[in-house]
Amino acid sequence: MSYIPELADGVLISPIENETFFIVHTPGTALRLRINELTRTLLTMIDGKRNVAELTQALNVDPAAFVSILQVDQVIRETLEPYGIVKSKKALPVSDNVPYLRLRMTLLPGFMVSSIGRVLRILIPAKPWLFILFLMTVITVIYVREISFAALTGFITPERILGYFIFSIFSRLVHEFGHASACEKFGIKAGSIGFGFYLFMPVFYADVSDAWLLTPRKRIIINAAGMYFQLLVSCVMVAIFFITDNQWLLYASLINVLGFLPNINPFVRYDGYWILVDWFGVNNLMAKSREKFQATVAWLRVKSRAYHPLQTRVDVFLFCYFMISRVMMAVFILVACWPSNNSILFFPTRLIEFITAGDFSMEMWKNFLRSNVFAILFFAMIFEMARKRLVQKISDRSH
C-alpha cells in the first residue's frame, strides 16, 4: 500500500512497571492507548518516509511476528489515527478523562501543583499502611478521652460555621495535594487541581491520570495519600490543641477526620473505589460488575451446567459489588424521595410556594437556600446532564 503514515508531534511511549505493555499518547490530550511490544516496534519504524507495505516488510524480519499488510494498515487507520498517535485529517474525538464530573473548573494549574507536590512528597512514607493505622489509633484514643460527643452539636454554633467552612476548603485542598505529592514521589508529574460536581455533590479533584504508568501498589498509595494528608492535618491540630488548649482546634480536627471518611466509600468514584480497582485489577469496575451480574442472571435463567460466570474470586467480588451497590442506591433514593416536606421529590412545590409568597428578603433567601441546597444541586445536575446530552445529539446529527 502506498499510504505513508506520519507520527504526530511529541508522541510519548511509556513502559508500565512490571508489565509487558506500554502506554502511548501525545502531550496536551487526554487520549491514552495501551499497546503491546509489536505495536511499539511499529511506532518506532514510522518515519514519514516508508509506506505501509515497507513497514510491514520491516516488521516481518522476525518470522515469529508475521503480520499482513492489511493488519498493519488496520492498526494505523483504526487505532493509531483515532488516538492522535498518527497524523490524520480527521478531527480527534473529544476525550474526557473525568466524564463523571460536571461543571468542572481548574483552580490550580498543573505546573503549580507539581512544584508544591515535589516539596510535600517528603511526607509520603515508603510503607504508609502501618503508619496510617498507628496515627488513626492514637487520634481516636485522644478523641474518646478529650471530646464530649454529647456536646459536639452544641459546639458547632452558627457563629463558628464560617470558620469550619473555610477550614473545610483548606482541608480538601490538602487532600488533593496528598494525591499530587504521591505522584511526584513516584516520579510522575501531577496535573491540575480543580472543582466540580459528582452526582450532585461539590467535590475537589486532582488530575493524576499519569498514575496508570505505575504499579497497582503505587496507585493504591496515591489514592490513599489524600486521606493520609488530611489525617496529618488533624494530628497537627490535636498537637497544637494540647499546647494552646484551644477547643476549636480539637473539634475542627475531628470534623476533618469525619469529613474524609466518606472517601473510603467504594460504591462511588471516590478514593475507596479506585483503591478497589487497583486491588483487584479490574478497570471500569462499575461496568464490569454490571456485566457480571447480567451474565449470572442469564446463566441462572438457562441453568446450563457447562459454564457458570462465577469462576474466580474476582468474579464473586464483581457480583457482590454490584448487588451491594444497587441496595445502597435503592436506600439512598428511598431516603431522598421519602414523602415529606423536606424531600427532593417535593422541591418543585417548595420552589413555587417560595416564589408565590413574594417575600424575597435576604433572610428568606438564606432560609430557602439553606433548606434546599441538596435539592438545588440535584436538579442542577439533572439539567446539566440533559443539556449535554441534547447538545451531543444535535452535534451528532449535524455531522
C-alpha positions as CSV (number, residue, x, y, z in Angstrom):
1,M,0.0,0.0,0.0
2,S,1.3,3.5,-0.9
3,Y,-0.1,5.2,2.2
4,I,2.8,6.8,4.2
5,P,1.8,7.3,7.9
6,E,3.5,10.0,9.9
7,L,3.7,10.3,13.7
8,A,2.1,13.2,15.5
9,D,4.4,15.7,17.1
10,G,5.7,14.8,20.6
11,V,4.4,11.2,20.8
12,L,5.4,9.6,24.1
13,I,5.7,5.9,24.6
14,S,5.9,4.9,28.3
15,P,6.7,1.5,29.7
16,I,4.5,0.3,32.6
17,E,6.2,-1.0,35.7
18,N,6.3,-4.8,35.9
19,E,4.1,-5.1,32.8
20,T,4.7,-6.2,29.2
21,F,2.7,-3.5,27.6
22,F,3.2,0.3,27.0
23,I,1.1,3.5,27.2
24,V,1.4,5.8,24.2
25,H,-0.1,9.3,24.0
26,T,0.6,12.8,22.8
27,P,1.0,15.8,25.1
28,G,-1.9,18.0,25.5
29,T,-4.6,15.3,25.0
30,A,-6.3,13.1,27.5
31,L,-6.2,10.2,25.0
32,R,-4.0,7.3,26.1
33,L,-3.6,4.0,24.4
34,R,-2.3,0.7,25.7
35,I,-0.1,-1.1,23.2
36,N,2.0,-4.3,23.0
37,E,5.6,-4.8,22.0
38,L,4.8,-5.3,18.3
39,T,2.8,-2.1,18.1
40,R,5.6,-0.2,19.9
41,T,8.1,-1.6,17.3
42,L,5.8,-0.4,14.5
43,L,5.7,3.1,16.0
44,T,9.5,3.3,16.2
45,M,9.6,2.5,12.5
46,I,7.1,5.1,11.3
47,D,9.4,7.9,10.0
48,G,7.1,9.6,7.5
49,K,9.1,8.1,4.6
50,R,8.1,4.4,4.5
51,N,4.6,3.3,3.3
52,V,2.5,0.6,4.9
53,A,3.9,-2.2,2.7
54,E,7.5,-1.2,3.6
55,L,6.7,-1.0,7.3
56,T,5.1,-4.5,7.1
57,Q,8.2,-5.9,5.5
58,A,10.4,-4.4,8.2
59,L,8.2,-5.8,10.9
60,N,8.3,-9.3,9.4
61,V,12.1,-9.6,9.7
62,D,11.2,-11.8,12.6
63,P,9.2,-14.8,11.2
64,A,7.6,-15.4,14.6
65,A,5.9,-12.0,14.5
66,F,4.4,-12.3,11.0
67,V,1.7,-9.7,10.2
68,S,-0.1,-8.9,7.0
69,I,-0.2,-5.5,5.2
70,L,-3.9,-5.4,5.8
71,Q,-3.4,-5.8,9.6
72,V,-0.8,-3.1,9.8
73,D,-3.0,-0.7,7.8
74,Q,-5.9,-1.5,10.0
75,V,-4.0,-0.8,13.2
76,I,-2.8,2.5,11.8
77,R,-6.1,3.8,10.4
78,E,-8.5,2.4,13.1
79,T,-6.4,2.7,16.2
80,L,-3.4,5.0,16.0
81,E,-5.1,7.7,13.9
82,P,-8.2,8.0,16.1
83,Y,-6.0,8.4,19.2
84,G,-3.9,11.1,17.5
85,I,-0.8,9.0,17.5
86,V,-0.5,9.1,13.7
87,K,-1.4,12.3,11.9
88,S,-4.8,12.4,10.3
89,K,-7.1,14.9,8.6
90,K,-9.9,13.7,10.8
91,A,-10.7,15.6,13.9
92,L,-9.7,13.9,17.2
93,P,-12.6,12.8,19.3
94,V,-13.2,14.9,22.5
95,S,-11.9,12.7,25.3
96,D,-12.9,13.4,28.9
97,N,-10.7,11.8,31.5
98,V,-13.3,12.5,34.2
99,P,-16.6,12.3,32.5
100,Y,-18.5,11.7,35.8
101,L,-17.7,15.2,37.0
102,R,-19.9,18.1,35.9
103,L,-19.4,21.9,35.8
104,R,-15.7,21.5,36.3
105,M,-13.2,24.3,36.7
106,T,-9.5,24.4,37.2
107,L,-8.4,26.1,40.5
108,L,-4.6,25.5,40.4
109,P,-2.7,24.8,37.2
110,G,-0.5,21.7,36.8
111,F,2.9,23.4,37.0
112,M,2.0,25.0,40.3
113,V,0.6,21.7,41.8
114,S,3.6,19.8,40.6
115,S,6.0,22.3,42.2
116,I,4.2,22.2,45.5
117,G,3.9,18.4,45.3
118,R,7.7,18.0,44.9
119,V,8.2,19.8,48.2
120,L,5.5,17.8,50.1
121,R,6.4,14.4,48.7
122,I,8.8,14.0,51.7
123,L,5.8,13.4,53.9
124,I,4.8,10.2,52.0
125,P,6.4,7.2,53.7
126,A,7.6,4.3,51.7
127,K,5.3,1.9,53.5
128,P,2.4,4.1,54.8
129,W,-0.1,1.5,56.0
130,L,1.2,0.8,59.5
131,F,2.0,4.4,60.0
132,I,-1.6,5.4,59.0
133,L,-3.0,2.7,61.3
134,F,-0.9,4.0,64.2
135,L,-2.0,7.6,63.7
136,M,-5.6,6.7,63.4
137,T,-5.4,4.6,66.6
138,V,-3.7,7.4,68.5
139,I,-6.0,10.2,67.4
140,T,-9.1,8.1,68.0
141,V,-8.0,7.4,71.6
142,I,-7.4,11.2,72.1
143,Y,-10.9,12.0,70.8
144,V,-12.5,9.5,73.1
145,R,-10.6,10.9,76.1
146,E,-10.9,14.6,75.3
147,I,-14.2,15.2,73.5
148,S,-17.7,15.1,74.9
149,F,-19.6,13.7,71.9
150,A,-22.9,14.8,73.5
151,A,-21.8,18.4,73.4
152,L,-20.4,18.2,69.8
153,T,-23.5,19.7,68.2
154,G,-23.6,22.4,70.8
155,F,-20.0,23.4,70.0
156,I,-20.8,23.8,66.2
157,T,-22.7,27.0,66.5
158,P,-23.8,29.4,63.7
159,E,-21.0,31.8,64.8
160,R,-18.4,29.1,64.1
161,I,-19.8,27.8,60.8
162,L,-17.8,30.3,58.7
163,G,-14.6,29.2,60.3
164,Y,-15.4,25.5,59.8
165,F,-16.3,26.2,56.2
166,I,-13.0,27.9,55.4
167,F,-11.1,25.2,57.2
168,S,-13.1,22.6,55.2
169,I,-12.0,24.1,51.9
170,F,-8.4,24.2,53.1
171,S,-8.7,20.6,54.2
172,R,-10.0,19.5,50.8
173,L,-7.1,21.2,49.0
174,V,-4.7,19.5,51.3
175,H,-6.4,16.2,50.4
176,E,-5.8,16.8,46.7
177,F,-2.2,17.8,47.3
178,G,-1.8,14.5,49.0
179,H,-2.6,12.7,45.7
180,A,-0.3,15.1,43.8
181,S,2.6,14.7,46.2
182,A,2.4,10.9,46.0
183,C,2.6,11.2,42.2
184,E,5.7,13.3,42.5
185,K,7.2,10.8,44.9
186,F,6.9,8.0,42.4
187,G,8.4,10.1,39.6
188,I,5.3,11.1,37.6
189,K,4.1,14.6,37.0
190,A,1.0,15.7,38.9
191,G,-1.7,17.6,37.0
192,S,-4.1,20.4,37.9
193,I,-6.4,20.7,40.9
194,G,-10.0,21.6,40.2
195,F,-13.5,21.8,41.4
196,G,-16.7,20.2,40.1
197,F,-19.8,18.3,40.9
198,Y,-20.0,14.5,41.3
199,L,-23.6,13.3,41.2
200,F,-25.0,16.4,42.9
201,M,-22.2,16.9,45.5
202,P,-19.5,19.6,45.2
203,V,-16.0,18.0,45.1
204,F,-12.4,18.9,44.6
205,Y,-10.3,16.7,42.3
206,A,-6.6,16.3,41.3
207,D,-5.6,15.1,37.8
208,V,-3.5,12.0,38.5
209,S,-4.1,10.3,35.1
210,D,-0.4,9.5,34.6
211,A,-0.7,7.2,37.7
212,W,-1.6,4.5,35.2
213,L,2.2,4.3,34.4
214,L,2.8,2.9,37.8
215,T,2.2,-0.5,39.5
216,P,-1.1,-1.1,41.2
217,R,0.5,-0.9,44.7
218,K,1.8,2.6,44.0
219,R,-1.5,3.6,42.6
220,I,-3.2,2.5,45.8
221,I,-0.8,4.6,47.8
222,I,-1.6,7.6,45.5
223,N,-5.3,7.1,46.0
224,A,-4.9,6.8,49.8
225,A,-2.5,9.8,50.1
226,G,-5.3,12.3,50.1
227,M,-6.9,10.9,53.2
228,Y,-3.4,10.4,54.7
229,F,-2.6,14.1,54.3
230,Q,-5.9,15.1,56.0
231,L,-5.1,12.8,58.8
232,L,-1.7,14.5,59.2
233,V,-3.5,17.9,59.4
234,S,-5.8,16.6,62.2
235,C,-2.8,15.2,64.1
236,V,-1.0,18.6,63.9
237,M,-4.2,20.4,65.1
238,V,-4.5,18.0,68.0
239,A,-0.9,18.6,69.0
240,I,-1.5,22.4,68.9
241,F,-4.6,21.9,71.0
242,F,-2.5,20.3,73.8
243,I,-0.2,23.3,73.7
244,T,-2.8,26.1,73.5
245,D,-5.9,24.4,75.0
246,N,-8.0,25.8,72.1
247,Q,-11.1,23.7,71.9
248,W,-11.9,24.8,68.4
249,L,-8.8,23.1,67.1
250,L,-9.8,19.8,68.7
251,Y,-13.3,19.8,67.3
252,A,-12.2,21.0,63.9
253,S,-9.7,18.2,63.7
254,L,-12.5,15.7,64.5
255,I,-14.7,17.2,61.8
256,N,-11.7,16.9,59.4
257,V,-11.4,13.2,60.1
258,L,-15.1,12.6,59.8
259,G,-15.0,14.6,56.5
260,F,-12.6,12.3,54.8
261,L,-14.1,9.0,55.9
262,P,-16.8,9.1,53.1
263,N,-13.8,8.9,50.7
264,I,-13.5,5.2,51.7
265,N,-16.9,4.5,50.2
266,P,-16.2,2.1,47.3
267,F,-19.6,2.5,45.6
268,V,-19.0,6.0,44.3
269,R,-15.9,7.2,42.4
270,Y,-14.1,8.4,45.5
271,D,-10.7,7.1,46.7
272,G,-12.1,3.9,48.1
273,Y,-13.4,3.0,44.6
274,W,-10.1,3.5,42.9
275,I,-8.3,1.5,45.7
276,L,-10.6,-1.4,45.0
277,V,-10.0,-1.1,41.2
278,D,-6.2,-1.4,41.7
279,W,-6.5,-4.0,44.5
280,F,-8.5,-6.4,42.3
281,G,-7.0,-5.3,39.0
282,V,-10.4,-4.5,37.5
283,N,-10.7,-1.4,35.3
284,N,-14.2,0.0,34.7
285,L,-15.3,-1.7,37.9
286,M,-18.9,-0.4,37.8
287,A,-19.5,-1.5,34.2
288,K,-17.8,-4.9,34.7
289,S,-19.7,-5.6,37.9
290,R,-23.0,-4.9,36.0
291,E,-21.9,-7.2,33.1
292,K,-21.0,-10.0,35.6
293,F,-24.4,-9.6,37.3
294,Q,-26.2,-9.8,33.9
295,A,-24.2,-12.9,32.9
296,T,-25.0,-14.6,36.2
297,V,-28.7,-13.9,35.8
298,A,-28.6,-15.2,32.2
299,W,-26.8,-18.3,33.4
300,L,-29.4,-18.9,36.2
301,R,-32.2,-18.5,33.6
302,V,-30.7,-21.1,31.2
303,K,-29.4,-23.3,34.0
304,S,-26.5,-24.5,31.9
305,R,-24.1,-26.9,33.6
306,A,-21.3,-26.4,31.1
307,Y,-20.3,-23.0,32.4
308,H,-21.1,-20.5,35.1
309,P,-19.8,-16.9,35.3
310,L,-18.6,-17.1,39.0
311,Q,-15.4,-19.0,38.4
312,T,-12.9,-16.9,40.4
313,R,-12.5,-14.8,43.4
314,V,-12.7,-11.7,41.2
315,D,-16.0,-12.9,39.6
316,V,-17.6,-13.4,43.0
317,F,-16.4,-9.9,44.1
318,L,-17.8,-8.3,41.0
319,F,-21.2,-9.9,41.5
320,C,-21.4,-9.0,45.2
321,Y,-20.1,-5.5,44.5
322,F,-23.0,-4.9,42.0
323,M,-25.6,-6.3,44.4
324,I,-24.5,-4.2,47.4
325,S,-24.2,-1.0,45.2
326,R,-27.8,-1.4,44.0
327,V,-29.1,-2.0,47.5
328,M,-27.3,1.2,48.7
329,M,-28.6,3.1,45.7
330,A,-32.2,2.0,46.5
331,V,-31.8,3.1,50.1
332,F,-30.4,6.5,49.1
333,I,-33.3,7.1,46.6
334,L,-35.8,6.0,49.2
335,V,-34.5,8.4,51.8
336,A,-34.1,11.3,49.4
337,C,-37.6,10.9,47.9
338,W,-39.4,9.8,51.0
339,P,-42.7,11.7,51.1
340,S,-42.0,14.6,53.5
341,N,-41.8,18.4,53.3
342,N,-38.0,18.3,53.1
343,S,-37.6,15.6,50.4
344,I,-36.0,16.2,47.0
345,L,-39.3,14.9,45.5
346,F,-41.2,18.0,46.7
347,F,-38.6,20.6,45.9
348,P,-40.7,22.0,42.9
349,T,-43.6,22.5,45.3
350,R,-41.4,24.4,47.8
351,L,-40.0,26.5,45.0
352,I,-43.4,27.5,43.7
353,E,-44.5,28.3,47.3
354,F,-41.4,30.5,47.8
355,I,-42.0,32.4,44.5
356,T,-45.7,32.9,45.1
357,A,-45.1,34.1,48.6
358,G,-43.5,37.2,47.2
359,D,-41.1,37.7,50.2
360,F,-37.7,37.9,48.7
361,S,-35.9,39.4,51.7
362,M,-32.3,38.4,52.3
363,E,-33.4,36.3,55.3
364,M,-36.0,34.4,53.3
365,W,-33.4,33.7,50.6
366,K,-30.9,32.4,53.2
367,N,-33.5,30.1,54.8
368,F,-34.7,28.8,51.4
369,L,-31.2,28.1,50.1
370,R,-30.1,26.5,53.4
371,S,-33.1,24.2,53.4
372,N,-32.9,23.2,49.8
373,V,-29.2,23.2,48.9
374,F,-29.0,19.5,48.1
375,A,-32.3,19.6,46.1
376,I,-31.0,22.6,44.1
377,L,-27.7,20.8,43.4
378,F,-29.6,17.6,42.4
379,F,-31.8,19.3,39.9
380,A,-28.9,21.4,38.6
381,M,-27.0,18.2,37.8
382,I,-30.0,16.7,36.1
383,F,-30.5,19.8,34.0
384,E,-26.8,19.9,33.1
385,M,-26.7,16.2,32.1
386,A,-29.9,16.7,29.9
387,R,-28.3,19.8,28.3
388,K,-25.1,18.0,27.4
389,R,-27.0,15.0,26.0
390,L,-29.1,17.3,23.9
391,V,-26.1,19.2,22.6
392,Q,-24.4,15.9,21.8
393,K,-27.4,14.6,19.9
394,I,-27.6,17.9,17.9
395,S,-23.8,17.6,17.2
396,D,-24.1,14.0,16.0
397,R,-27.0,14.9,13.7
398,S,-25.1,17.8,12.2
399,H,-22.2,15.5,11.3
